[in-house]
Amino acid sequence: MRGAKSAKWVAIAGVVALTATACGGGDSDSGDDNRAVDKNGIFVYSGGEPQNPLQPANTKEAYGSDVIRSLFSQLVGYKNDTGELTYVNAESVTPDKANKVWTVKLKPGWKFHNGETVTAKSYVDAWNWAADVKNNQVNSSWFADIAGYDDVHPAKGKPKGSKMSGLKVVDDNTFKITLNTGIPYYAFKLGYDVFSPLPSGFFKDPKGFGEKPVGNGAYKFASWDHKKSIKVTRFDGYQGPDKAKNGGVTFKNYASPDGAYKDLVSNNVDSMPQIPDGELANYQSDLGDRAINQDYAMIQTINPAFYSKQWKNIDNKVIQGLSMAIDRDTIIKTVLSNTREPATGWVAKNVEGYKAGACGEYCKFDAKKAKALIKEGGGVPGNKISIQYNADQPHKGWVTAVCNSITQSTGVKCVGDPKTDFQADTQTRDAKKVKSFYRSGWVLDYPFNGNFLRDLYGTGVAGNQGGYSNKKFDQLTKQADAAPTTEESAKLYQQAEQSLQDKMPGIPLWYGKLQAGRSENVKNVHFDQQGSPIFTDVEVFKK
């Protein structure tokens, strides 16, 4: 949720692009500050309680993902200014001519935090375990591209085995991945956290590992005081290119963004993921050159729970009408202080394959037509909807505004359905207990438009928490994945996105922009295109 990062649900309202992205205002470099830097200083970041134990394949929301990303490095990464693929733990990732068999060669000498060598087997064993249906990992579907996935994770019945036929260890530093069909952009997927390697000790006690994870990244785990803080410290044996310039990170749990903001202004926390809506008009004057304002690849939608009694077998005209009942421009201007941009489709801006206008007229405000469409579609069952959201981040204001717009335009009653925190929100979604609509904030996991389409709305995928299913869309995404090049695949995914008008999986609201800040205790605070600080770059001043 900031995907998956992660398939990642983002907790705030609001990976890296293959095209250049724009960053403006408040770069927070503090380049003219010549105070001495403490290389062992700790960066304190506003976070929250992860939904699940800290296992890479069991994390798809922002709070857990931020921690996982500090502890684990992936095979590949991306340049934040261009989105160009880079190699991290991999020396190379090479496809055959059909893009079906990929050969991964590792950089030798990498170690886990416990001193164990990272090998090809570390990856293959981790992926097989994560894919195994018996282990109930929330992101297991990310391995569905690999041959033999259905054998270890059948839709029904017992698995035929515990190892995917498409994974083969060649030697200590080489393994092969055979896919069901060729996917031209597959190397970009391998930068997502679910593809992390795991040390041998994980398999002896996965539950215990989730409380005290051992990774291969720039930081090693120190402690987890539940619902208070998680601490990680610099790993001096790290072999990657992004060595930490600080001594570690403390992820400090806040019950509300308002409390975190007050601590940011008073230098009691060093940064936070998003300024509260109520402070957007004032944060630049409050923080001065400590304010941060930049684009990132996120889209906010509200999605129906299609498994619910209310939305099962609903006429699409009803959802189209509700979408047209939302005055996005006015809400952005009055509630969000012009810090968002109205969405015109289901893919975030600044990613390969983004194309404006996929939603067509249905993302344009027209109260008269909205009311007519809802009537033509048979009306909203019960003439009332609710929008579920997490109350520990600044959502109440815009949810209320969206509801008011819908009610005033159509007469359909609309109310917010707040959950205490992000953990409670995602648990309700996972349990399929959403009453009507839920807030869906999505930031990309890898730099390609398919991540906002197939990975979010494909039948049965991990990110599809509303139970959406569309045979035409699924077929179009299969065709996109079978294209010979990334460029051709992106164009076919544009066709798949365009088809969503006919059976809308959710209502696009706006594209994200990030408003954050830093304290006076740190410098070089920059956020990546997933909306997370680049933790390793932060420098902490000596006190």
C-alpha positions in Angstrom: 0.0 0.0 0.0 2.8 2.6 -0.6 2.9 -2.2 -4.5 4.0 -3.3 -2.8 5.3 0.1 -2.1 4.5 -3.1 -2.7 1.8 -4.6 -4.4 1.6 -2.0 -1.9 -1.4 -0.4 -0.5 -0.6 3.1 0.7 -1.8 4.3 4.1 -1.8 7.9 3.0 -4.1 9.7 0.5 -2.5 10.5 -2.2 8.3 2.0 -8.7 10.0 4.4 -10.2 9.0 5.7 -13.6 10.5 4.6 -16.8 10.2 8.2 -17.9 11.7 11.2 -16.1 9.7 12.4 -13.2 9.3 15.9 -12.0 10.2 17.0 -8.5 9.5 20.5 -7.3 9.7 22.6 -4.2 11.4 21.8 -1.0 14.1 19.4 -2.0 15.3 19.4 1.6 18.9 19.1 0.7 20.2 21.5 3.4 23.2 21.7 1.3 24.3 25.0 2.9 24.2 23.5 6.4 27.8 22.9 7.4 27.1 21.3 10.8 29.0 18.1 11.6 27.3 14.8 10.6 27.0 11.9 13.0 27.5 8.8 10.8 25.9 6.8 13.6 22.9 9.1 14.1 19.4 7.7 14.0 16.7 8.9 11.5 13.3 8.9 13.2 10.4 8.4 10.7 6.7 8.5 11.4 5.1 5.1 10.7 2.5 2.7 12.0 2.0 -0.9 13.0 2.5 -3.4 10.1 -0.5 -5.5 9.3 1.4 -8.8 9.4 4.7 -10.3 10.7 7.7 -9.0 8.8 7.9 -11.6 6.1 8.6 -10.3 2.5 5.8 -12.3 0.9 3.3 -11.4 3.6 3.6 -7.6 3.4 1.6 -5.4 0.9 1.0 -2.3 2.9 3.2 0.8 3.5 4.1 0.4 7.1 5.4 -3.1 6.8 6.9 -2.4 3.3 9.0 0.5 4.5 10.6 -1.8 7.1 11.0 -4.7 4.7 12.7 -2.5 2.2 15.2 -1.3 4.7 16.1 -4.9 5.7 16.1 -6.6 2.2 17.8 -5.8 -1.1 16.4 -7.1 -4.3 17.9 -8.5 -7.5 17.3 -5.3 -9.3 16.4 -1.6 -8.6 15.6 1.5 -10.5 17.2 4.9 -10.9 14.9 7.4 -9.3 15.4 10.1 -11.9 15.0 8.0 -15.1 13.5 4.7 -14.0 16.3 2.8 -15.7 16.7 -0.8 -14.5 19.8 -1.3 -12.3 21.4 -4.4 -10.8 21.6 -4.7 -7.0 22.1 -8.3 -5.7 22.0 -9.5 -9.3 24.9 -9.3 -11.7 22.6 -9.9 -14.6 19.0 -10.9 -15.4 18.8 -12.2 -19.0 15.8 -13.6 -21.0 15.8 -16.0 -23.9 14.5 -14.8 -27.3 10.9 -15.7 -26.2 11.1 -13.8 -22.9 10.1 -17.1 -21.2 13.3 -18.4 -19.6 15.2 -15.9 -17.5 18.7 -16.6 -16.2 19.7 -14.8 -13.0 23.4 -14.4 -12.1 24.2 -13.1 -8.6 27.0 -10.9 -7.4 29.2 -13.3 -5.3 30.1 -12.5 -1.7 26.8 -11.1 -0.5 25.9 -12.0 3.1 22.7 -12.1 5.2 22.8 -10.2 8.5 23.7 -13.4 10.3 26.7 -14.0 8.2 25.2 -16.7 5.9 26.0 -16.4 2.2 23.2 -15.3 -0.1 23.0 -17.9 -2.9 20.8 -18.9 -5.7 19.2 -21.4 -3.4 18.3 -18.6 -1.0 16.1 -17.1 -3.7 14.6 -20.3 -5.1 13.7 -21.7 -1.6 12.2 -18.4 -0.6 10.0 -18.2 -3.7 8.8 -21.8 -3.5 7.9 -21.3 0.2 6.0 -18.0 -0.6 4.1 -19.6 -3.5 3.0 -22.7 -1.5 -0.7 -22.4 -0.7 -0.1 -24.0 2.7 1.9 -21.0 3.9 -0.9 -18.6 3.2 1.2 -15.6 2.1 -0.8 -12.6 1.0 1.5 -11.9 -2.0 1.8 -15.5 -3.3 0.1 -14.7 -6.5 3.1 -12.7 -7.6 4.7 -16.1 -8.4 1.8 -17.1 -10.7 3.8 -16.3 -13.8 6.3 -19.1 -13.0 5.8 -22.5 -14.4 4.5 -25.0 -11.8 2.8 -22.3 -9.7 -0.6 -24.0 -10.1 0.9 -27.3 -8.7 1.9 -25.6 -5.4 -0.9 -23.2 -5.3 -4.0 -24.7 -6.9 -7.2 -22.7 -7.0 -9.0 -25.7 -5.4 -7.8 -28.9 -3.7 -4.5 -29.9 -2.3 -1.1 -28.9 -3.9 0.7 -31.6 -5.9 4.1 -30.5 -4.4 6.0 -27.7 -2.7 8.4 -26.7 -5.5 7.6 -24.9 -8.8 9.0 -26.6 -11.8 10.0 -23.2 -13.3 12.7 -22.6 -10.7 16.1 -24.3 -11.1 19.3 -23.7 -9.2 22.3 -24.0 -11.7 25.1 -23.2 -9.2 25.6 -21.1 -6.1 25.3 -17.9 -8.0 23.0 -18.8 -10.9 19.4 -19.8 -11.2 16.8 -20.0 -14.0 13.2 -18.9 -14.0 10.9 -20.5 -16.6 7.6 -18.6 -17.0 4.3 -20.0 -18.3 4.4 -17.5 -21.2 6.9 -14.9 -22.2 6.7 -11.6 -20.4 9.0 -8.9 -21.9 9.1 -6.7 -18.7 9.6 -9.5 -16.2 13.0 -8.2 -15.0 11.3 -5.1 -13.7 9.0 -7.2 -11.4 12.0 -8.6 -9.6 12.6 -5.3 -7.8 9.5 -5.9 -5.7 9.9 -7.0 -2.1 8.1 -10.4 -2.5 11.2 -11.6 -4.5 13.5 -11.2 -1.5 15.9 -14.1 -0.6 15.6 -15.8 2.8 18.3 -17.4 5.0 18.0 -21.1 5.9 16.9 -20.3 9.5 13.6 -18.8 8.2 12.2 -22.1 7.2 12.7 -23.6 10.6 10.6 -20.9 12.3 8.8 -18.6 9.8 6.6 -17.1 12.6 9.6 -16.3 14.8 11.4 -14.8 11.8 8.5 -12.4 11.2 9.2 -10.9 14.6 13.0 -10.8 14.2 13.7 -10.8 10.5 17.2 -11.4 9.0 17.7 -9.8 5.6 20.4 -8.9 3.1 19.9 -5.2 3.0 21.5 -2.0 4.1 20.0 -2.2 7.6 19.6 -5.1 10.1 16.8 -5.6 12.5 17.2 -4.3 16.1 13.8 -4.4 17.8 10.0 -4.3 17.5 8.0 -2.8 20.3 4.5 -3.5 19.0 2.4 -0.4 18.2 5.2 1.8 19.5 8.3 1.5 17.2 10.5 -0.7 15.0 14.2 -0.1 15.0 16.8 -1.0 12.4 20.5 -0.3 12.5 23.2 0.0 9.7 24.6 -3.3 8.5 28.3 -2.6 8.0 28.8 -5.8 6.0 26.4 -4.7 3.3 27.6 -5.3 -0.3 25.1 -3.2 -2.2 25.6 0.2 -3.9 23.3 2.1 -1.5 25.2 1.9 1.8 23.6 3.8 4.7 24.9 7.2 5.5 23.3 7.1 9.0 23.3 4.6 11.9 19.8 3.4 11.5 16.1 4.2 11.3 13.4 4.2 14.0 9.9 3.8 12.6 7.9 5.5 15.3 4.2 4.6 15.5 1.7 7.5 15.6 -2.0 7.1 16.2 -2.8 10.2 14.1 -1.0 12.3 11.4 -1.7 15.4 13.4 0.4 14.2 16.3 3.2 13.3 13.9 3.0 16.7 12.2 3.3 18.6 15.6 6.4 16.5 16.3 7.8 17.3 12.9 7.4 21.0 13.4 9.0 20.8 16.8 11.8 18.5 15.6 10.7 15.5 17.6 10.4 13.3 14.5 12.6 13.7 11.4 10.0 13.1 8.7 6.6 11.8 7.9 4.9 10.3 4.8 2.2 12.9 4.3 1.2 16.3 5.7 -2.4 16.2 7.2 -5.0 17.7 5.0 -5.8 20.4 7.6 -2.2 21.6 7.5 -1.6 21.7 3.8 -2.4 25.4 3.5 0.2 26.2 6.2 2.9 23.6 6.1 5.3 25.5 3.9 5.2 28.5 6.1 5.5 26.3 9.2 8.5 24.4 7.8 10.1 26.8 5.5 13.0 25.2 3.6 12.2 22.0 5.5 9.0 21.5 3.4 8.9 18.9 0.7 6.6 18.9 -2.3 7.0 16.4 -5.2 5.3 14.1 -7.6 5.1 10.3 -7.0 3.5 7.5 -8.8 0.3 7.0 -6.9 -3.4 7.0 -7.6 -6.4 7.2 -5.3 -9.6 5.4 -6.0 -12.7 4.1 -4.2 -13.6 0.5 -5.1 -16.8 -1.4 -4.5 -16.7 -4.7 -2.7 -18.1 -6.8 -5.5 -18.5 -9.8 -3.2 -21.0 -7.9 -1.1 -24.7 -8.2 -1.4 -24.9 -4.6 -2.5 -22.6 -4.8 -5.5 -22.9 -8.4 -6.6 -24.2 -8.4 -10.2 -24.6 -4.6 -10.2 -25.3 -2.8 -13.5 -22.1 -0.9 -14.4 -24.1 2.2 -15.1 -24.6 2.7 -11.4 -20.8 2.8 -10.8 -20.4 5.1 -13.8 -23.0 7.4 -12.4 -21.5 7.5 -9.0 -18.1 8.4 -10.6 -19.7 11.3 -12.5 -21.3 12.6 -9.3 -17.9 13.4 -7.8 -16.7 17.0 -8.3 -13.0 16.2 -8.2 -11.8 19.7 -9.2 -13.7 21.4 -6.4 -12.7 18.8 -3.8 -9.0 19.1 -4.8 -9.2 22.9 -4.6 -11.1 23.3 -1.3 -10.2 20.2 0.7 -6.8 19.2 -0.6 -5.4 22.8 -1.2 -4.7 22.0 -4.9 -2.2 19.3 -3.9 -3.7 16.6 -6.2 -4.6 16.3 -9.9 -7.9 14.8 -11.0 -7.5 11.2 -12.3 -8.6 10.4 -15.9 -7.9 6.7 -15.7 -6.7 3.8 -13.5 -2.9 4.1 -14.1 -0.8 6.6 -12.1 1.1 9.3 -14.0 4.9 9.2 -14.8 5.0 5.4 -15.5 5.7 3.5 -18.7 2.4 3.1 -20.6 0.5 5.9 -18.8 -2.1 7.5 -21.1 -4.6 10.1 -20.1 -8.3 9.7 -20.6 -8.9 6.0 -20.2 -11.9 6.7 -18.0 -13.5 9.0 -20.6 -16.5 11.0 -19.6 -17.1 8.9 -16.5 -14.4 10.7 -14.6 -15.9 14.1 -15.4 -18.4 15.8 -13.1 -21.9 15.9 -14.5 -24.6 15.8 -11.8 -27.5 15.5 -14.2 -26.0 12.6 -16.2 -24.8 10.9 -13.0 -28.4 10.8 -11.6 -29.7 9.5 -15.0 -27.1 6.7 -15.2 -27.8 5.5 -11.7 -31.5 5.4 -12.5 -31.0 3.6 -15.8 -28.8 1.0 -13.9 -31.6 0.2 -11.5 -30.4 2.5 -8.7 -28.0 1.9 -5.7 -29.3 -1.0 -3.6 -30.6 0.6 -0.4 -29.9 4.1 -1.9 -26.9 4.4 0.5 -23.2 3.7 0.2 -20.3 3.9 2.7 -16.6 4.5 2.0 -14.2 2.6 4.3 -10.9 4.3 5.2 -8.2 4.2 7.9 -8.6 7.0 10.5 -4.9 7.1 11.4 -4.1 9.1 8.2 -5.7 12.2 6.7 -8.7 10.8 4.8 -11.8 12.0 6.7 -11.9 15.4 5.1 -11.9 14.2 1.5 -14.1 11.2 2.1 -16.7 13.5 3.6 -16.4 15.8 0.6 -16.8 12.9 -1.9 -19.8 11.7 0.0 -21.4 15.2 0.0 -20.8 15.5 -3.7 -22.5 12.2 -4.4 -25.5 12.9 -2.2 -26.0 16.4 -3.5 -25.7 15.3 -7.1 -27.8 12.1 -7.0 -29.7 11.9 -3.7 -27.8 8.7 -2.8 -26.9 8.8 0.9 -23.1 8.4 1.5 -21.2 8.2 4.7 -17.6 7.5 5.8 -16.8 4.1 7.4 -13.6 4.8 9.5 -11.4 2.0 10.8 -9.1 2.7 13.7 -5.9 2.3 11.8 -4.4 1.0 8.6 -4.0 -2.5 10.1 -7.7 -2.7 10.9 -8.6 -1.3 7.5 -6.5 -3.9 5.6 -7.6 -6.7 7.8 -11.2 -5.9 7.0 -10.5 -6.0 3.3 -8.6 -9.2 3.6 -11.5 -10.8 5.5 -13.9 -9.6 2.8 -16.0 -7.7 5.3 -16.1 -4.3 3.5 -19.7 -3.2 3.6 -19.8 -1.1 0.4 -16.8 0.9 -1.0 -13.2 1.0 0.3 -10.5 3.6 -0.1 -7.8 2.2 -2.4 -4.5 4.1 -2.6 -2.0 2.3 -4.9 1.7 3.2 -5.6 3.6 1.1 -8.2 5.8 -1.8 -7.3 7.7 -1.8 -10.6 7.8 0.8 -13.4 5.1 -0.4 -15.8 1.4 0.4 -16.4 0.5 -3.3 -16.0 1.2 -3.0 -12.3 -1.8 -0.7 -11.9 -4.0 -3.0 -14.1 -3.3 -6.8 -14.0 -1.8 -6.7 -10.5 -4.7 -4.8 -9.2 -7.8 -5.9 -11.2 -6.9 -9.3 -12.6 -9.1 -12.1 -11.4 -7.8 -13.6 -8.2 -4.6 -11.5 -7.9 -3.3 -10.4 -4.5 -4.0 -6.7 -5.0 -7.6 -7.3 -6.0 -9.3 -7.0 -2.7 -12.8 -6.1 -4.0 -13.4 -9.4 -5.8 -13.5 -7.8 -9.3 -13.6 -10.2 -12.3 -13.7 -9.3 -15.9 -13.1 -12.0 -18.6 -12.5 -9.4 -21.4 -10.0 -7.5 -19.3 -8.2 -10.7 -18.2 -7.9 -11.7 -21.9 -6.5 -8.4 -22.9 -3.9 -8.5 -20.1 -2.8 -11.9 -21.3 -2.3 -10.6 -24.8 -0.3 -7.7 -23.3 2.0 -10.1 -21.4 2.6 -12.1 -24.6 3.9 -9.1 -26.6 7.5 -9.4 -27.8 8.7 -6.1 -26.3 8.0 -3.9 -23.3 6.9 -1.1 -25.5 4.3 -3.2 -27.3 3.1 -4.7 -24.1 2.5 -1.2 -22.6 0.4 -0.3 -25.6 -1.7 -3.4 -25.3 -2.2 -2.7 -21.6 -3.5 0.7 -22.6 -6.2 -1.1 -24.5 -7.0 -3.2 -21.4 -7.3 0.0 -19.4 -9.6 1.5 -21.9 -11.9 -1.5 -21.7 -12.5 -0.9 -17.9 -15.0 1.8 -18.9 -17.4 -1.0 -19.7 -17.1 -2.7 -16.3 -15.5 -0.3 -13.9 -13.4 -2.0 -11.1 -13.4 1.2 -9.1 -13.8 5.0 -9.3 -10.6 7.0 -10.0 -10.3 10.1 -7.9 -6.9 11.8 -8.2 -3.2 11.3 -8.8 -0.9 11.7 -5.8 1.5 14.4 -5.0 3.6 14.1 -1.9 3.8 16.8 0.7 6.1 16.1 3.6 9.0 17.7 5.4 12.1 17.1 7.5 13.3 18.2 10.9 16.3 20.4 11.6 18.1 17.3 12.8 18.7 15.8 9.4 19.6 16.6 5.7 19.3 14.9 2.3 15.8 13.7 2.9 14.4 12.7 -0.5 11.4 10.6 -1.4 11.4 8.0 -4.2 8.6 7.5 -6.7 6.9 5.1 -4.2 6.6 8.0 -1.7 9.1 6.5 0.7 12.2 8.3 2.0 15.4 7.0 0.6 16.5 6.0 4.0 20.2 5.3 3.2 20.8 8.8 1.9 19.6 10.6 5.0 22.4 12.2 7.1 21.9 13.1 10.8 23.6 16.1 12.4 25.6 15.7 15.5 23.7 17.0 18.6 
